[in-house]
Amino acid sequence: MKLAEALNQRADLQKRIAQLRERLENNVKVQEGDQPAERPEDLFRELEASLQELETLIVRINRTNQETEWEGKTLTGMIAAKDVLSLHLSTLRATLDAANVRSDRFSRNEIKFVRTVDINALQKKVDDLSRDLRELDSKLQQANWMTDLK
């Protein structure tokens, strides 16, 4: 199995577990005299099996990410770089949004706000980081589809 397939399977398991949680919540209490639509015991068994499968899969994915090198970095290192790059980018975008908010004044007595950052330079930095993030994500996707799960 390729790493990308395992990642898809992990996402499916996480969705299934969320659905089981919802089904359990809907069936653990019924009106007196009624029967639940599904037996909670069966749902608990399915939940435990899904959780065990997810744990095993996560361990294998993490091992594969740690042991696999791609272009001189481990996949774990690339994922960490992507997470930090995403955080940097979202922070700069929020800053850019805050700097671009217009403050209309209706008289000269109202407070005037001025920008303290160079909008053009900040936008260029956002554009550059966005490109870097896309390129890194593409490399990760390529590695995921070419790497066998360990």
LOKEMAR-472690 format. One record per residue (C-alpha): residue number from 1; x, y, z; residue in three letters. Coordinates in steps of 0.25 Angstrom, whole numbers, plus 2048, in hexadecimal, padded with zeros to 3 digits. Layout:
# residues N
+------+-----+-----+-----+------+
: resi :  c1 :  c2 :  c3 : resn :
+------+-----+-----+-----+------+
:  NUM :   X :   Y :   Z :  ALA :
...
+------+-----+-----+-----+------+
//
This chain:
# residues 150
+------+-----+-----+-----+------+
: resi :  c1 :  c2 :  c3 : resn :
+------+-----+-----+-----+------+
:    1 : 800 : 800 : 800 :  MET :
:    2 : 805 : 80E : 7FD :  LYS :
:    3 : 806 : 819 : 807 :  LEU :
:    4 : 7FC : 821 : 800 :  ALA :
:    5 : 7F2 : 815 : 801 :  GLU :
:    6 : 7F4 : 814 : 810 :  ALA :
:    7 : 7F2 : 823 : 811 :  LEU :
:    8 : 7E4 : 822 : 80A :  ASN :
:    9 : 7E1 : 815 : 813 :  GLN :
:   10 : 7E4 : 81D : 81F :  ARG :
:   11 : 7DB : 828 : 81B :  ALA :
:   12 : 7D0 : 81E : 818 :  ASP :
:   13 : 7D2 : 818 : 826 :  LEU :
:   14 : 7D1 : 825 : 82D :  GLN :
:   15 : 7C4 : 828 : 826 :  LYS :
:   16 : 7BF : 81A : 829 :  ARG :
:   17 : 7C3 : 81D : 838 :  ILE :
:   18 : 7BC : 82A : 838 :  ALA :
:   19 : 7AF : 824 : 832 :  GLN :
:   20 : 7B0 : 819 : 83D :  LEU :
:   21 : 7B0 : 823 : 847 :  ARG :
:   22 : 7A4 : 82A : 842 :  GLU :
:   23 : 79D : 81D : 841 :  ARG :
:   24 : 7A0 : 819 : 84F :  LEU :
:   25 : 79B : 827 : 854 :  GLU :
:   26 : 78E : 824 : 84D :  ASN :
:   27 : 78C : 816 : 853 :  ASN :
:   28 : 791 : 817 : 861 :  VAL :
:   29 : 784 : 81D : 866 :  LYS :
:   30 : 776 : 81A : 861 :  VAL :
:   31 : 768 : 81D : 867 :  GLN :
:   32 : 763 : 813 : 871 :  GLU :
:   33 : 75D : 807 : 86A :  GLY :
:   34 : 764 : 80A : 85C :  ASP :
:   35 : 770 : 802 : 857 :  GLN :
:   36 : 77C : 809 : 851 :  PRO :
:   37 : 77E : 809 : 842 :  ALA :
:   38 : 78B : 802 : 844 :  GLU :
:   39 : 791 : 7FA : 84F :  ARG :
:   40 : 79B : 802 : 856 :  PRO :
:   41 : 7A3 : 7F6 : 859 :  GLU :
:   42 : 7A5 : 7F3 : 84A :  ASP :
:   43 : 7A9 : 801 : 848 :  LEU :
:   44 : 7B3 : 801 : 853 :  PHE :
:   45 : 7B9 : 7F4 : 84D :  ARG :
:   46 : 7BA : 7FB : 840 :  GLU :
:   47 : 7C0 : 808 : 846 :  LEU :
:   48 : 7CB : 800 : 84D :  GLU :
:   49 : 7CF : 7F8 : 841 :  ALA :
:   50 : 7CF : 805 : 839 :  SER :
:   51 : 7D8 : 80C : 843 :  LEU :
:   52 : 7E2 : 800 : 844 :  GLN :
:   53 : 7E3 : 800 : 835 :  GLU :
:   54 : 7E5 : 80F : 835 :  LEU :
:   55 : 7F0 : 80E : 83F :  GLU :
:   56 : 7F7 : 804 : 837 :  THR :
:   57 : 7F6 : 80C : 82B :  LEU :
:   58 : 7FB : 819 : 832 :  ILE :
:   59 : 807 : 811 : 837 :  VAL :
:   60 : 80B : 80C : 829 :  ARG :
:   61 : 809 : 81A : 823 :  ILE :
:   62 : 811 : 820 : 82D :  ASN :
:   63 : 81C : 816 : 82C :  ARG :
:   64 : 81C : 817 : 81D :  THR :
:   65 : 81D : 827 : 81E :  ASN :
:   66 : 828 : 826 : 827 :  GLN :
:   67 : 830 : 81C : 820 :  GLU :
:   68 : 82E : 821 : 811 :  THR :
:   69 : 837 : 82B : 80C :  GLU :
:   70 : 833 : 834 : 800 :  TRP :
:   71 : 83C : 83E : 7FA :  GLU :
:   72 : 845 : 83E : 806 :  GLY :
:   73 : 83A : 83F : 810 :  LYS :
:   74 : 832 : 835 : 818 :  THR :
:   75 : 823 : 836 : 815 :  LEU :
:   76 : 821 : 83A : 823 :  THR :
:   77 : 82A : 845 : 821 :  GLY :
:   78 : 823 : 849 : 815 :  MET :
:   79 : 815 : 849 : 81C :  ILE :
:   80 : 81B : 851 : 827 :  ALA :
:   81 : 820 : 85B : 81D :  ALA :
:   82 : 812 : 85B : 816 :  LYS :
:   83 : 80B : 85E : 824 :  ASP :
:   84 : 814 : 869 : 828 :  VAL :
:   85 : 813 : 86F : 81A :  LEU :
:   86 : 804 : 86E : 81A :  SER :
:   87 : 804 : 875 : 828 :  LEU :
:   88 : 80D : 880 : 823 :  HIS :
:   89 : 805 : 882 : 817 :  LEU :
:   90 : 7F8 : 883 : 81F :  SER :
:   91 : 7FE : 88D : 828 :  THR :
:   92 : 803 : 896 : 81D :  LEU :
:   93 : 7F5 : 895 : 816 :  ARG :
:   94 : 7EE : 899 : 823 :  ALA :
:   95 : 7F8 : 8A5 : 824 :  THR :
:   96 : 7F5 : 8A9 : 816 :  LEU :
:   97 : 7E6 : 8A8 : 818 :  ASP :
:   98 : 7E8 : 8B1 : 824 :  ALA :
:   99 : 7F0 : 8BB : 81D :  ALA :
:  100 : 7E7 : 8BC : 811 :  ASN :
:  101 : 7DA : 8BF : 81A :  VAL :
:  102 : 7D5 : 8CD : 816 :  ARG :
:  103 : 7D1 : 8D7 : 821 :  SER :
:  104 : 7C8 : 8E1 : 81B :  ASP :
:  105 : 7C9 : 8EF : 822 :  ARG :
:  106 : 7BD : 8F8 : 821 :  PHE :
:  107 : 7C3 : 904 : 827 :  SER :
:  108 : 7D1 : 909 : 82A :  ARG :
:  109 : 7CF : 907 : 839 :  ASN :
:  110 : 7CE : 8F8 : 837 :  GLU :
:  111 : 7DB : 8F0 : 83A :  ILE :
:  112 : 7E3 : 8ED : 82E :  LYS :
:  113 : 7EA : 8DF : 82D :  PHE :
:  114 : 7F6 : 8DD : 825 :  VAL :
:  115 : 7FD : 8D0 : 820 :  ARG :
:  116 : 80A : 8CC : 827 :  THR :
:  117 : 80E : 8C2 : 81D :  VAL :
:  118 : 811 : 8C2 : 80E :  ASP :
:  119 : 805 : 8BB : 807 :  ILE :
:  120 : 80C : 8B8 : 7FA :  ASN :
:  121 : 818 : 8B2 : 801 :  ALA :
:  122 : 80F : 8AA : 80A :  LEU :
:  123 : 806 : 8A5 : 7FE :  GLN :
:  124 : 813 : 8A1 : 7F7 :  LYS :
:  125 : 817 : 899 : 803 :  LYS :
:  126 : 809 : 892 : 804 :  VAL :
:  127 : 80A : 88F : 7F5 :  ASP :
:  128 : 818 : 889 : 7F6 :  ASP :
:  129 : 814 : 881 : 803 :  LEU :
:  130 : 808 : 87C : 7FB :  SER :
:  131 : 810 : 877 : 7F0 :  ARG :
:  132 : 81A : 870 : 7F9 :  ASP :
:  133 : 80E : 869 : 800 :  LEU :
:  134 : 808 : 864 : 7F3 :  ARG :
:  135 : 816 : 85F : 7EF :  GLU :
:  136 : 818 : 858 : 7FC :  LEU :
:  137 : 80B : 852 : 7FC :  ASP :
:  138 : 80D : 84D : 7EE :  SER :
:  139 : 81A : 846 : 7F2 :  LYS :
:  140 : 813 : 840 : 7FE :  LEU :
:  141 : 808 : 83A : 7F5 :  GLN :
:  142 : 812 : 835 : 7EC :  GLN :
:  143 : 819 : 82E : 7F7 :  ALA :
:  144 : 80C : 829 : 7FD :  ASN :
:  145 : 809 : 822 : 7F0 :  TRP :
:  146 : 817 : 81C : 7EE :  MET :
:  147 : 81A : 817 : 7FC :  THR :
:  148 : 816 : 809 : 801 :  ASP :
:  149 : 80F : 809 : 80F :  LEU :
:  150 : 819 : 802 : 819 :  LYS :
+------+-----+-----+-----+------+
//
